[in-house]
Amino acid sequence: MTVALTASRLATVQADLERRRIRTRWGLVLPAMIVIGVFGIVPLLIILVYSFLVAGGYGGVEWKFTTDAYVSFLFEKDIFDGTFKFVSDYLEIFWRSIWLALLTTVACVVLGFPTAYFMATRPASQRNYWVFLITLPFWTNLLIRTYAIMLIIRDEGLVNDGLRGLGLIDKPVHLLYTNFAIIVGLLYSFLPFMVLPLYSSLEKLDFRLVEAGFDLYATRRSVLWRIIVPLAKPGIIAGCLLVFIPALGAYITPLILGGGGELMIGNLIALQFGTSRNWPFGSALALILMAAVMSALIIYVRTSTERGRAAHG
Amino acid sequence: MPDAVAVEARSVTKQFGSGQESVRALDDVSVTIRENEFFTLLGPSGCGKTTLLRLIAGFELPTAGEILLGGEPVEHLPPYERPVNTVFQNYALFPHMTVLQNIAFGLEMRKVAKGEIDSTVQEMLGLVKMSGLGGRRPAQLSGGQQQRVALARALANHPKVLLLDEPLSALDLKLRQGMRTELKNLQKKTGITFVFVTHDQEEALTMSDRIAVMSQGKIQQLGVPLEIYEQPVNRFVADFIGDTNFVSATIDGQAGSFVRCRSAAGLEFLVTPVAGAATGATVTLAVRPEKITPKAGGNAAKVEQTVYVGTDTTYDVRLPDNTRLNLRVPNALSGQAHFAVGDSIGIEVPPGAARMLQD
């Protein structure tokens, strides 16, 4: 009888424990859920609704349903006969933004990988020091750092003065307000976001695997491509997402270093809410950008898991 | 050619770090490992055995001296150009590759033809009894299976020398004992020279053709397992391999080919003298617990403790001068021990049972 009693009490205690565990779990996640809901999902819904409304004359919206905002992304309505004509202006800006973001991402991987590898191969006691150095730029405002780049690469800046001083050029090389300037600026801003995830995956790498590779006749290059890179893949993917997505929507860098001549999507969207006073079109652009990024991600995940499954079989 | 040399180390010294913090992992070590030999480097952690293995593999370069493989100096060769392969302590299997891909890796790197790779990989899987598991990833395998894959991966390259760095230490006892026999058989079957690093004396004694016992960066003794166990040259070897009683004794005089030694407690030993041992000198003798014969009814020692270990019982006995001896005696047919705590016993050491040490 004692046994039965103990068993039932044990069940009660366990049920109680389980209930408390669930309550704790929800309690822990609730604040984050509220923040995401209020400041993430609600604005997104507002944008979605606005993108289907008519633009107000002085900004804002008129509450009439229309798909004009989406249509005007690709077509222009002739004011006289009302026919639609294909325009590629906005697509070109999208295209250029994707290109610039891609180039930035590639440059970040190329520069970031050796850096992260160097950090990960330091003695454990020194690594935190290197991580600290990587995060150092965050101590200064991005705007100020971007202006600093502007001062360095402008016609009378450090780079051109130096090249002229060395007698390599007579006339200043025009660097500022070019796509090159934007990429330099984006690269500089986003490099830490590449280095840190790369470092965290390389730090976990078992360097005995590298030795095993050498032992099995792999040259340095084969060890890099067949062992280190595949094992650092999660870090490379995380770094690429952390760089590509914000670079695609960058605002300050193209504004300052592109000089307004070289627009990126971020600037185009900002323009609709500012000077152009076309909130629905701005909203539509933001949603098209989001849809493009998300579908690219989904396609990537699909293909990579399929390939992974194929490799298993 | 049973006496052809597979690996030779000539006066190899390896120093890590510099200045005050430098550590001398290997100190003027010379050793010759023959072809087709199961050679074991045995010693406690930090004795330099793994360092010597890494020097042979090419992961480290000697501070002084040279390493020769098949008679050729290999200092200038990186690991991937040496005809040796390693089985790593924790296997170091590539986690992102299947078993097949792991085993094929070395062959692919050497640009072996695809058809030949496939047949070699299948042959290796069969050799280590893993056929049918080629599609698994290392994480889906047990420790023992990972061990087999690591072996197959190294052997697939048909190396001249296979280096094994404590390959059994991560396995549980039963598996380890099974793998001992298998490793030994594998070595015989393939005819590859095995250089095996371990800190486990039982592993070394049961598998090796020859053993080098190492301590503090030096080889203390080199010989076949029987020599290492029966004729340890110094205190370290006698102590590290098996259980030993150390007895301090004085040389009394000649007795045939032996010399007679007497301990402070009056025990008499007939031992083979080492070079330079003169009458009257004090020497250290090593006596294995199982070589001492207790006699009922004597009064040379008193039993202080008995430990039942299944087949045997070990006795901790105290001599009149308060020194202790450890005895190991097979139990009677009934399993009963021959003596109990408090019994007085006689002690007899057969001629040649004790071993005079060099230091």
Interface residues (C-beta under 8 A of the other chain):
Chain A: D206 R208 L209 E211 A212 G213 F214 D215 L216 Y217 A218 T219 S222 R226 I227 P230 L231 A311 H312 G313
Chain B: A57 G58 F59 P78 P79 Y80 E81 V84 N85 T86 F88 N90 A92 L93 F94 P95 H96 T98 F105 G106 M109 R110 G135 R137 R153 A154 N157
